[in-house]
Amino acid sequence: MNTARTTYEQAFSALRASGGPSWLPALRREAMDRFSALGFPTTRNEDWHFTSVTPIAERVFKVAPTRSGPATLSPADVAALVIGDPDWHRLVFVNGRFEASLSAFAGLPAEVRVTTLAEALKESPEFVAEHLGKLASGEGQTFTAFNTAFAQDGVVIHVPGGEVVEAPVHIVHIADAQAAGAGIHPRLLVVAEALSRLTIIESFASTGSFGAAYLTNAVAEIEVGNGARVDHYKIQRESTDAFHVGTTQVRQGRDSMYHSFSYAAGAAISRTNVYTQLAGENGETRLNGLYLIDGTQHADHQTFVEHLAPGCASRELYKGILDGSSHGVFNGKVYVDPVAQKTDGKQTNHALLLSEHARVDTKPQLEIFADDVKCTHGATVGRLDEDALFYMKSRGLGAENARALLTYAFAAEVLETIEVDALREGLEALAFARFTQSFGEQH
């Protein structure tokens, strides 16, 4: 790590010299010192016990290059890479850099602010200073500290009290061949004030397999005010040459709702962390996810729900479908504070193995310090039901179609939790096509 640390320190010094508000260098310096002190996690760390980041730690990822000249992608190229609707507000980043020519977010309510992090640092540095790094401080979190030190751009969203953003805000991150060997560190900062409503969709994709690794290390901080609701969808379909680490930190006020959905089908190694604090009474958290992996892919989902106030509810449903020699991990923690009476928490994790070489590690955890609670968790790992397969084949369905339909039905339960119709239908079509193709190739 010493050589890597020296190289990263040199890259950091060059970035720090690029300027910004007076408070920003200190924030970055603190994060860089934390990153250097922590080093990359190893499997001796309990939270990373089943996920080795050695392939990330043994490389040094350069700062993503600044694009010169016009965008190399067209709106049609973007549309082909992501699931979207022309009525959605859209911000497109290529290799971590904002592409204004591919973006459009007109028609927002007058008081709502959606802008890039680079612009927000120029136009409203006080607002950014008040919120950036407050939820995702990087304390004990290597990749969060790494992001804070090296983040060049991202998105800042401020929804004042009572405002409703009807159309989703779609944040599209695309990596092309110029991303080879680079580290991309997008940052998302969302402040949804009391009684507001917002839907965010984050898409991560690449233009194809270009034979060289790159790292996407994304961090989101989301404040959900009293009575507010934020729906947050993350779609990760990056190249299998890529590594992806995404961390979302959420704090919820009284009577608020935060709904998260994670879809992971790309990257050689992916890790999705969702950490939320229910800090006000009667808040609700829904965390759902689906991962589809094969070959030697590795997908890890980690959740941590902190019940810090009475009367809150949390629901988690994560499913994985694994083929080849892939490896899936789910580690879900629920903490109930002594003051959080009347907590209602439910956590469910199911995995379907399509190959005898695929494997899953699942670890649901409950830590309860209140006595008037209702908390449950459950996990299953299994294969396709042979009786159901026999029944479908006896009704004239071919073996390949029978397997594809049963696999799709397994995924459908969690896909149905998506409340954005165009997104749900798009992912359903992708999933069904993948299963049909997969079984066709096997037979």
Residue pairs with C-beta under 8 A, 6 or more apart in sequence:
1 39
1 40
1 57
3 60
4 57
4 60
5 36
7 60
8 32
8 35
8 36
8 60
9 32
9 36
11 62
11 63
11 150
12 28
12 32
12 149
12 150
14 63
15 28
15 63
15 150
15 152
16 25
16 28
16 29
20 121
21 121
21 125
21 128
21 129
23 125
23 129
24 121
27 132
27 133
27 148
28 148
28 149
31 133
31 138
31 145
31 146
31 147
31 148
31 149
32 145
32 149
34 138
34 139
34 145
35 138
35 142
35 145
35 146
35 149
38 140
38 141
38 142
38 145
39 57
39 142
40 53
40 56
40 57
40 142
41 47
41 48
41 53
41 142
42 48
42 52
42 53
43 49
43 50
43 51
43 52
47 302
47 331
50 300
50 327
50 329
50 331
50 361
50 363
51 269
51 271
51 298
51 300
51 329
53 243
53 269
53 271
55 213
55 243
55 268
55 269
56 215
56 243
56 245
56 269
59 181
59 213
59 215
61 181
61 182
61 183
61 214
61 215
62 181
62 182
62 183
63 150
63 152
63 182
63 183
64 95
64 96
64 97
64 152
64 178
64 179
64 182
64 183
64 184
65 95
65 178
65 182
66 97
67 94
67 95
67 97
67 178
70 101
71 94
71 99
71 101
71 102
72 94
72 176
73 92
73 94
73 99
73 102
73 174
73 176
73 207
74 102
75 102
77 207
78 84
78 92
78 102
78 172
78 174
81 172
81 174
81 203
81 205
81 206
81 207
81 237
82 170
82 172
82 203
82 205
82 235
83 203
83 235
83 422
83 423
83 426
83 427
83 430
84 90
84 170
84 172
84 201
84 203
84 422
85 167
85 168
85 422
87 167
88 167
88 168
88 169
88 170
88 201
89 104
89 105
89 106
89 107
89 108
89 114
89 165
89 167
89 168
89 169
89 170
90 102
90 103
90 104
90 105
90 170
90 171
90 172
91 98
91 103
91 105
91 114
91 116
91 155
91 169
91 170
91 171
91 172
92 98
92 99
92 102
92 103
92 172
92 174
93 99
93 153
93 171
93 172
93 173
93 174
93 186
94 102
94 174
94 175
94 176
95 174
95 175
95 176
95 178
95 179
95 182
95 184
96 152
96 153
96 173
96 182
96 184
96 185
96 186
97 152
97 153
98 116
98 118
98 153
102 172
105 114
105 169
107 167
108 114
108 165
109 163
109 164
109 165
111 160
111 163
112 157
112 158
112 159
112 160
112 163
112 165
113 124
113 156
113 157
113 158
114 155
114 156
114 157
114 169
115 123
115 155
115 156
116 153
116 154
116 155
116 156
117 128
117 151
117 153
117 154
117 155
117 156
117 187
117 189
118 152
118 153
120 127
120 128
120 156
120 189
121 128
124 156
127 156
127 158
128 156
128 189
131 189
131 191
131 221
131 223
132 187
132 189
132 221
133 148
133 221
134 221
135 221
135 222
135 223
135 249
135 250
135 251
136 144
136 147
136 148
136 219
136 220
136 221
136 247
136 249
137 144
138 144
138 145
138 147
138 148
141 247
143 217
143 219
143 245
143 247
143 271
144 219
144 247
144 249
146 183
146 185
146 217
147 185
147 187
147 217
147 218
147 219
147 247
148 187
148 219
150 183
150 185
151 185
151 186
151 187
151 219
152 185
153 186
153 187
154 186
154 187
154 188
154 189
155 169
155 171
155 186
155 187
155 188
155 189
156 189
156 190
157 169
157 188
157 189
157 190
157 191
157 192
157 198
157 200
158 191
158 193
159 165
159 190
159 191
159 192
159 193
159 196
159 197
159 198
159 228
160 193
160 196
161 193
161 194
161 195
161 196
161 225
162 193
162 194
162 195
162 196
163 193
163 196
163 197
164 196
164 197
165 196
165 197
165 198
165 199
167 199
168 199
168 200
168 201
168 233
168 420
168 423
169 198
169 199
169 200
169 201
170 201
170 203
171 188
171 200
171 201
171 202
171 203
172 203
172 205
173 184
173 186
173 202
173 203
173 204
173 205
173 216
173 218
174 205
174 206
174 207
175 184
175 205
175 206
175 207
175 214
175 216
175 238
175 239
175 242
176 206
176 207
176 210
177 207
177 210
179 206
179 210
179 214
180 210
180 211
180 212
180 213
180 214
181 212
181 213
181 214
182 214
182 215
183 214
183 215
183 217
184 214
184 215
184 216
184 217
185 217
185 218
185 219
186 216
186 218
186 219
187 218
187 219
187 220
188 200
188 202
188 218
188 219
188 220
188 221
188 222
189 220
189 221
190 198
190 200
190 220
190 221
190 222
190 223
190 230
191 223
191 225
192 198
192 222
192 223
192 224
192 225
192 228
192 229
192 230
193 225
193 228
194 225
194 226
194 227
194 228
194 253
195 225
195 226
195 227
195 228
196 225
196 228
196 229
197 228
197 229
197 230
198 228
198 229
198 230
198 231
199 230
199 231
199 232
199 233
199 420
200 230
200 231
200 232
200 233
201 233
201 234
201 235
201 420
201 423
202 218
202 220
202 232
202 233
202 234
202 235
203 235
203 237
204 216
204 218
204 234
204 235
204 236
204 237
204 238
204 244
204 246
204 266
205 237
205 238
205 266
206 238
206 239
206 242
206 266
208 239
209 239
209 240
209 241
210 239
210 241
211 241
212 241
213 241
213 242
213 243
213 268
214 241
214 242
214 243
215 242
215 243
215 244
215 245
216 238
216 242
216 243
216 244
216 245
216 246
216 267
217 245
217 246
218 244
218 245
218 246
218 247
219 246
219 247
219 248
219 249
220 232
220 246
220 247
220 248
220 249
221 249
222 230
222 232
222 248
222 249
222 250
222 251
222 258
223 250
223 251
224 230
224 250
224 251
224 252
224 253
224 256
224 257
224 258
224 283
225 253
225 256
226 253
226 254
226 255
226 256
226 280
227 253
227 254
227 255
227 256
228 253
228 256
228 257
229 256
229 257
229 258
229 259
230 250
230 257
230 258
230 259
231 259
231 419
231 420
232 248
232 258
232 259
232 260
232 261
233 260
233 261
233 263
233 418
233 420
233 423
234 246
234 248
234 260
234 261
234 262
234 263
234 272
235 263
235 423
235 427
236 244
236 246
236 262
236 263
236 264
236 265
236 266
236 267
236 270
236 272
237 263
237 265
237 266
238 244
238 266
238 267
238 270
239 266
239 267
240 266
240 267
240 268
240 295
240 297
241 268
242 266
242 267
242 268
243 267
243 268
243 269
243 270
244 264
244 266
244 267
244 269
244 270
244 271
245 270
245 271
245 273
246 270
246 271
246 272
246 273
247 273
247 275
248 260
248 273
248 274
248 275
248 276
249 275
249 276
250 258
250 260
250 274
250 275
250 276
250 277
250 285
251 276
251 277
251 279
252 258
252 276
252 277
252 278
252 279
252 280
252 283
252 285
253 279
253 280
253 283
254 280
254 281
254 282
254 283
254 309
255 280
255 281
255 282
255 283
256 280
256 283
256 284
257 283
257 284
257 285
257 286
258 276
258 283
258 284
258 285
258 286
259 285
259 286
259 288
259 419
260 274
260 276
260 285
260 286
260 287
260 288
260 289
261 288
261 289
261 417
261 418
262 272
262 274
262 288
262 289
262 290
262 291
262 301
262 318
263 289
263 290
263 291
263 427
264 270
264 272
264 289
264 290
264 291
264 292
264 293
264 299
264 301
265 291
265 292
265 293
265 430
265 434
267 297
267 299
268 296
268 297
268 298
269 297
269 298
269 300
270 291
270 297
270 298
270 299
270 300
271 299
271 300
271 301
271 302
272 289
272 299
272 300
272 301
272 302
273 302
273 303
273 304
274 287
274 301
274 302
274 303
274 304
275 303
275 304
275 306
276 285
276 287
276 304
276 305
276 306
277 306
277 308
278 284
278 285
278 305
278 306
278 307
278 308
278 309
278 312
278 314
278 340
279 308
279 309
280 309
281 309
281 310
281 311
281 312
282 309
282 310
282 311
282 312
283 309
283 312
283 313
284 312
284 313
284 314
284 315
285 305
285 312
285 313
285 314
285 315
286 314
286 315
286 316
286 417
287 303
287 305
287 314
287 315
287 316
287 317
287 318
288 316
288 317
288 318
288 414
288 417
289 301
289 317
289 318
289 319
289 414
290 318
290 319
290 320
290 321
290 411
290 414
290 415
290 427
290 431
291 299
291 301
291 318
291 319
291 320
291 321
291 328
292 320
292 321
292 411
292 431
292 434
293 299
293 320
293 321
293 322
293 323
293 324
293 326
293 327
293 328
294 322
294 323
294 324
294 326
294 354
294 355
294 358
294 438
295 323
295 324
295 325
295 326
296 324
296 325
296 326
297 324
297 326
297 327
298 326
298 327
298 328
298 329
299 320
299 326
299 327
299 328
299 329
300 328
300 329
300 330
300 331
301 318
301 329
301 330
301 331
301 332
302 329
302 330
302 331
302 332
303 316
303 318
303 331
303 332
303 333
303 347
304 332
304 333
304 335
305 314
305 316
305 332
305 333
305 334
305 335
305 345
306 335
306 337
307 314
307 334
307 335
307 336
307 337
307 340
307 343
307 345
307 370
308 337
308 339
308 340
309 337
309 339
309 340
310 339
310 340
310 341
310 342
310 343
311 341
311 342
311 343
312 340
312 342
312 343
312 344
313 343
313 344
313 345
314 334
314 343
314 344
314 345
314 346
314 347
315 345
315 346
316 332
316 346
316 347
316 348
316 349
317 348
317 349
317 413
317 414
317 417
318 330
318 332
318 348
318 349
318 350
318 414
319 349
319 350
319 351
319 352
319 410
319 411
319 413
319 414
320 328
320 330
320 350
320 351
320 352
320 360
321 351
321 352
321 354
321 407
321 410
321 411
321 435
322 328
322 351
322 352
322 353
322 354
322 355
322 358
322 359
322 360
323 354
323 355
323 358
323 438
324 355
324 357
324 358
325 355
325 357
325 358
326 355
326 358
327 358
327 359
327 360
327 361
328 351
328 358
328 359
328 360
328 361
329 360
329 361
329 362
330 349
330 351
330 360
330 361
330 362
330 363
330 364
330 379
331 362
331 363
331 364
331 365
332 347
332 349
332 363
332 364
332 365
332 377
333 365
333 366
333 367
334 345
334 347
334 365
334 366
334 367
334 368
334 375
334 377
335 367
335 368
336 343
336 345
336 366
336 367
336 368
336 369
336 370
336 373
336 375
337 369
337 370
338 369
338 370
339 370
340 370
340 373
341 370
341 371
341 372
341 373
342 372
342 373
343 368
343 370
343 373
343 374
343 375
344 373
344 374
344 375
345 366
345 373
345 374
345 375
345 376
346 375
346 376
346 377
347 364
347 366
347 376
347 377
347 378
348 377
348 378
348 379
349 362
349 364
349 378
349 379
349 380
350 379
350 380
350 381
350 410
351 360
351 362
351 379
351 380
351 381
351 382
352 382
352 383
352 384
352 407
352 410
353 359
353 360
353 381
353 382
353 383
354 383
354 384
354 407
354 438
360 381
362 379
362 381
364 377
364 378
364 379
365 377
366 375
366 377
368 375
384 403
384 406
384 407
385 406
388 406
389 399
389 402
389 403
389 406
392 402
392 405
392 406
393 399
393 402
397 405
399 443
400 436
400 439
400 440
400 442
400 443
401 436
401 439
403 435
403 439
404 432
404 435
404 436
404 438
404 439
407 435
407 439
408 431
408 432
408 435
411 431
412 428
415 424
415 427
415 428
415 431
416 424
418 424
418 427
